[in-house]
Amino acid sequence: QTIKTCTVKKTALALLLLAATIGGFYAWRSARTLNNQQLIQSLPQARATHVFIDVDGLRKSGLLDLIAGSKSAEDPDYKSFVDQTGLDYRTDLDAVAAAFSEGNTYLALRGRFKWNKLAAYTQSHGGKCASTTCSLPASRSGYFISFLLLRPAVLAMAVANDEHGVNMIGPQAWRKPPHLPSEPVWISVPSFALSEANLASGTHAFLEPLSQAQDVTFAVGAAQKGFQIRLEAVCATPEIAELLTRRLSATTDMLKKMLERDHMTPNPNDLSGVLTAGTFSQRTDHVTGTWPIERGFLESLPGGKVQ
């Protein structure tokens, strides 16, 4: 009898240890955050434009305040949102990964979130929360805002025509893993979107040739003097890359001549100065382009003064 009792106790202890180990593993896993690549790979991949912003990096460098403008000039609706949710991108967000696909927007946000306040905000604006997911009508007719906590420090959010669009977001393995530039801000655009984009004629002249590439990424970061936009385009063949390089260079030269014809000088604080300063090069099937950005150009962004 004593032996049986001892065996039962050992078995019970082993089961308790096993349960504690499993529970500890899941607690550890749920407490983990997501790194930059995991954040991007939480988003839908197919036919989507992807954007990444290292908000914490911009904050530490002082660029966030420069780009965002004065806090006192913020929209009253946004101030009200911050007061009710406790979520201010200036202080509470560390990284933003976004995907834009077929009119829907998907976001994976890393930072600090007050779930109770977010849930209360949802319910006070005609929405509802069930378990760990909330949804409410968006300002755009037929669309909904839905969100949930993927991790304590990662908020998934969707603005989509599906009330439960946030369920499209979650850690996953992409068929082709994303290439993450080193710059704090970048955008990866499907080539077909560049030919379909409804943009001003001057900007479209630069972007349309890129529709010949397979992968197109624009990254914004520091340069030796100030800042720059860097283009990286991957083409199917070196011949297509060579043609793309020539077309981009020709478009830049054409813009310079148009300004000269109209007796105008490129202004580094607006788009004319940025676009005419572009340079391009080719290496096998890769095309690289750079556009220097003056500090004055960045300062003009918050007020919508860029021409």
C-alpha positions as CSV (number, residue, x, y, z in Angstrom):
1,Q,0.0,0.0,0.0
2,T,2.8,2.4,0.9
3,I,4.5,1.6,-2.5
4,K,1.3,2.3,-4.4
5,T,0.8,5.6,-2.5
6,C,4.4,6.7,-3.2
7,T,3.9,5.8,-6.9
8,V,0.7,7.9,-7.1
9,K,2.4,10.8,-5.5
10,K,5.3,10.7,-7.9
11,T,2.9,10.4,-10.9
12,A,0.9,13.4,-9.6
13,L,4.1,15.4,-9.1
14,A,5.3,14.6,-12.6
15,L,2.0,15.7,-14.1
16,L,2.1,18.9,-12.1
17,L,5.6,19.6,-13.3
18,L,4.6,18.8,-16.9
19,A,1.5,21.1,-16.6
20,A,3.7,23.9,-15.1
21,T,6.2,23.5,-17.9
22,I,3.6,23.7,-20.6
23,G,1.8,26.6,-18.9
24,G,5.1,28.5,-18.5
25,F,5.9,27.9,-22.2
26,Y,2.6,29.4,-23.4
27,A,2.9,32.3,-20.9
28,W,6.4,33.0,-22.2
29,R,5.2,32.7,-25.8
30,S,2.3,35.1,-25.3
31,A,4.4,37.6,-23.5
32,R,6.9,37.8,-26.4
33,T,6.7,40.6,-28.8
34,L,7.3,40.4,-32.5
35,N,10.5,41.6,-34.3
36,N,10.3,43.7,-37.4
37,Q,10.3,40.8,-39.8
38,Q,7.6,39.0,-37.8
39,L,5.6,42.1,-37.7
40,I,5.6,42.5,-41.5
41,Q,4.9,38.7,-41.9
42,S,1.8,39.0,-39.8
43,L,0.1,40.9,-42.6
44,P,-1.5,39.7,-45.8
45,Q,1.1,39.2,-48.6
46,A,-0.7,38.8,-51.9
47,R,-1.2,41.9,-54.1
48,A,-0.5,44.2,-51.2
49,T,1.6,47.3,-50.8
50,H,3.6,47.1,-47.6
51,V,4.9,49.9,-45.4
52,F,7.2,49.8,-42.4
53,I,8.0,52.7,-40.0
54,D,10.5,52.4,-37.1
55,V,8.7,55.0,-35.0
56,D,11.0,54.5,-32.0
57,G,14.1,55.1,-34.3
58,L,12.5,58.3,-35.7
59,R,11.6,59.4,-32.2
60,K,15.2,59.0,-30.9
61,S,16.7,60.7,-33.9
62,G,14.3,63.7,-33.5
63,L,12.9,63.1,-37.0
64,L,9.4,62.1,-35.6
65,D,8.8,65.6,-34.2
66,L,10.2,67.1,-37.4
67,I,7.9,65.2,-39.7
68,A,4.8,65.2,-37.4
69,G,5.0,69.0,-36.7
70,S,3.8,70.8,-33.6
71,K,1.8,68.8,-31.1
72,S,-0.4,71.9,-30.5
73,A,-1.4,71.8,-34.2
74,E,-2.9,68.3,-34.1
75,D,-6.4,67.7,-35.2
76,P,-9.0,68.1,-32.4
77,D,-10.5,64.7,-33.3
78,Y,-7.1,63.0,-32.8
79,K,-6.6,64.7,-29.5
80,S,-10.0,63.4,-28.4
81,F,-9.0,59.9,-29.5
82,V,-5.8,60.1,-27.5
83,D,-7.6,61.3,-24.4
84,Q,-10.1,58.4,-24.6
85,T,-7.8,55.6,-25.6
86,G,-4.5,56.5,-24.0
87,L,-2.8,55.8,-27.4
88,D,-0.6,58.5,-28.8
89,Y,1.7,57.5,-31.7
90,R,4.3,60.1,-30.6
91,T,5.0,58.3,-27.3
92,D,3.2,54.9,-27.4
93,L,4.1,53.3,-30.7
94,D,7.5,51.8,-31.5
95,A,6.9,50.3,-34.9
96,V,4.2,50.2,-37.5
97,A,3.8,47.6,-40.2
98,A,1.0,48.1,-42.8
99,A,-0.5,46.3,-45.8
100,F,-2.8,48.0,-48.3
101,S,-4.8,45.5,-50.4
102,E,-7.9,45.9,-52.5
103,G,-9.1,48.9,-50.6
104,N,-8.5,47.3,-47.2
105,T,-5.8,48.4,-44.6
106,Y,-4.1,46.0,-42.2
107,L,-1.8,47.1,-39.4
108,A,0.4,45.4,-36.9
109,L,1.5,47.9,-34.3
110,R,4.2,47.4,-31.7
111,G,4.1,49.6,-28.6
112,R,2.2,50.1,-25.4
113,F,-1.6,49.7,-25.4
114,K,-4.3,50.1,-22.8
115,W,-6.8,47.4,-23.8
116,N,-9.5,48.5,-21.3
117,K,-9.5,52.0,-22.7
118,L,-9.5,50.7,-26.3
119,A,-12.5,48.5,-25.5
120,A,-14.4,51.3,-23.8
121,Y,-13.7,53.6,-26.7
122,T,-15.1,51.0,-29.1
123,Q,-18.3,50.5,-27.1
124,S,-18.9,54.2,-26.7
125,H,-18.7,54.6,-30.5
126,G,-21.3,52.1,-31.5
127,G,-18.9,49.1,-31.6
128,K,-18.7,45.8,-29.7
129,C,-16.1,43.6,-28.1
130,A,-16.2,39.8,-27.9
131,S,-13.4,38.1,-26.0
132,T,-10.1,39.7,-27.2
133,T,-11.5,41.2,-30.5
134,C,-13.3,44.5,-30.9
135,S,-15.0,46.1,-34.0
136,L,-16.8,49.3,-34.8
137,P,-18.1,51.0,-37.9
138,A,-15.6,53.1,-39.8
139,S,-16.3,56.5,-41.2
140,R,-16.2,55.1,-44.7
141,S,-19.6,53.5,-45.6
142,G,-19.5,49.7,-45.6
143,Y,-16.2,49.5,-43.7
144,F,-15.3,48.4,-40.2
145,I,-12.4,49.0,-37.8
146,S,-11.5,45.8,-35.9
147,F,-8.6,45.1,-33.6
148,L,-7.1,42.6,-31.2
149,L,-4.0,42.1,-29.1
150,L,-1.7,39.6,-30.9
151,R,0.8,40.0,-28.0
152,P,0.7,42.3,-24.9
153,A,2.9,44.7,-26.9
154,V,1.5,44.1,-30.4
155,L,-1.9,45.4,-31.6
156,A,-3.4,44.1,-34.8
157,M,-5.9,46.4,-36.5
158,A,-7.8,46.3,-39.8
159,V,-10.0,48.9,-41.7
160,A,-11.8,46.6,-44.1
161,N,-15.1,45.7,-45.6
162,D,-15.2,42.7,-43.4
163,E,-16.3,43.3,-39.8
164,H,-13.7,40.7,-38.7
165,G,-11.0,41.8,-41.0
166,V,-8.4,41.7,-38.2
167,N,-8.5,37.9,-38.4
168,M,-6.4,38.3,-41.5
169,I,-3.5,39.4,-39.3
170,G,-1.3,36.9,-37.4
171,P,2.2,35.4,-37.4
172,Q,2.6,33.4,-40.6
173,A,5.3,32.2,-43.0
174,W,5.3,34.1,-46.3
175,R,5.8,32.2,-49.5
176,K,8.7,34.7,-50.2
177,P,10.1,36.2,-47.0
178,P,10.2,40.0,-47.1
179,H,13.5,41.9,-47.6
180,L,13.8,44.5,-44.9
181,P,15.8,47.6,-45.8
182,S,18.0,49.1,-43.0
183,E,16.3,52.5,-43.3
184,P,13.7,53.4,-40.6
185,V,10.9,54.0,-43.2
186,W,10.3,52.0,-46.3
187,I,7.5,51.0,-48.7
188,S,7.4,47.9,-51.0
189,V,5.0,48.3,-53.9
190,P,3.7,45.6,-56.3
191,S,4.8,46.6,-59.8
192,F,1.2,46.5,-61.2
193,A,0.2,49.2,-58.6
194,L,2.6,51.7,-60.1
195,S,1.0,51.5,-63.6
196,E,-2.5,51.8,-62.1
197,A,-1.7,54.6,-59.6
198,N,-3.7,57.8,-60.0
199,L,-1.0,60.3,-59.4
200,A,0.0,63.8,-60.7
201,S,1.5,63.6,-64.1
202,G,5.0,64.6,-62.9
203,T,5.2,61.9,-60.2
204,H,3.5,59.3,-62.5
205,A,6.2,59.9,-65.1
206,F,8.8,58.6,-62.6
207,L,6.7,55.7,-61.2
208,E,5.2,54.3,-64.4
209,P,8.5,52.9,-65.8
210,L,8.9,51.0,-62.5
211,S,5.9,48.8,-63.5
212,Q,8.4,46.8,-65.6
213,A,10.2,45.7,-62.4
214,Q,9.3,42.6,-60.3
215,D,10.0,44.1,-56.9
216,V,10.1,47.8,-56.1
217,T,11.1,49.3,-52.7
218,F,11.5,52.9,-51.6
219,A,13.4,53.6,-48.4
220,V,13.9,56.8,-46.5
221,G,16.8,57.3,-44.2
222,A,19.9,59.3,-43.3
223,A,22.6,60.1,-45.9
224,Q,26.0,61.7,-45.7
225,K,24.4,65.1,-46.1
226,G,20.9,65.2,-44.7
227,F,18.5,62.5,-45.8
228,Q,17.6,60.5,-49.0
229,I,15.1,58.4,-50.7
230,R,16.6,55.2,-52.0
231,L,15.0,53.1,-54.7
232,E,15.7,49.4,-55.1
233,A,14.1,47.6,-58.1
234,V,14.6,44.0,-59.1
235,C,13.9,43.2,-62.8
236,A,13.4,39.9,-64.6
237,T,16.6,40.3,-66.7
238,P,19.6,42.7,-66.9
239,E,18.2,44.0,-70.2
240,I,15.0,45.2,-68.6
241,A,17.1,46.7,-65.7
242,E,19.2,48.6,-68.3
243,L,16.1,49.9,-70.0
244,L,14.5,51.0,-66.7
245,T,17.7,52.9,-65.7
246,R,17.7,54.7,-69.0
247,R,14.0,55.6,-68.8
248,L,14.3,57.0,-65.2
249,S,17.4,59.0,-66.2
250,A,15.6,60.4,-69.3
251,T,12.5,61.4,-67.2
252,T,14.8,63.2,-64.8
253,D,16.5,65.1,-67.7
254,M,13.1,65.9,-69.2
255,L,11.9,67.5,-66.0
256,K,15.1,69.6,-65.7
257,K,14.6,70.9,-69.3
258,M,10.9,71.7,-68.6
259,L,11.9,73.8,-65.6
260,E,14.7,75.5,-67.6
261,R,12.2,76.3,-70.4
262,D,9.9,77.9,-67.9
263,H,12.8,79.8,-66.4
264,M,12.4,78.0,-63.1
265,T,15.0,76.8,-60.7
266,P,14.6,73.5,-58.9
267,N,13.7,74.1,-55.2
268,P,15.3,71.6,-52.8
269,N,12.4,72.3,-50.4
270,D,9.7,71.0,-52.8
271,L,9.2,68.1,-55.2
272,S,10.9,69.8,-58.1
273,G,14.2,69.9,-56.2
274,V,13.9,66.3,-55.0
275,L,12.9,64.8,-58.4
276,T,15.5,66.6,-60.5
277,A,18.3,65.5,-58.1
278,G,17.7,61.8,-58.7
279,T,20.6,59.6,-59.9
280,F,20.3,56.0,-61.1
281,S,22.6,53.0,-61.7
282,Q,22.3,49.4,-62.7
283,R,23.9,46.2,-61.5
284,T,22.9,43.1,-63.4
285,D,19.1,42.8,-62.8
286,H,19.0,45.5,-60.0
287,V,18.3,49.2,-60.4
288,T,19.2,51.6,-57.7
289,G,18.1,55.2,-57.5
290,T,18.7,58.0,-54.9
291,W,17.0,61.3,-54.3
292,P,18.6,63.6,-51.7
293,I,16.2,65.3,-49.3
294,E,16.8,68.6,-47.7
295,R,15.7,69.3,-44.1
296,G,13.4,72.1,-45.4
297,F,11.5,69.5,-47.5
298,L,10.8,67.4,-44.4
299,E,9.7,70.5,-42.4
300,S,7.2,71.4,-45.1
301,L,5.4,68.0,-44.9
302,P,3.3,68.6,-41.7
303,G,1.7,71.8,-43.1
304,G,1.0,70.3,-46.5
305,K,3.3,72.9,-48.1
306,V,5.1,70.4,-50.4
307,Q,4.5,71.4,-54.1
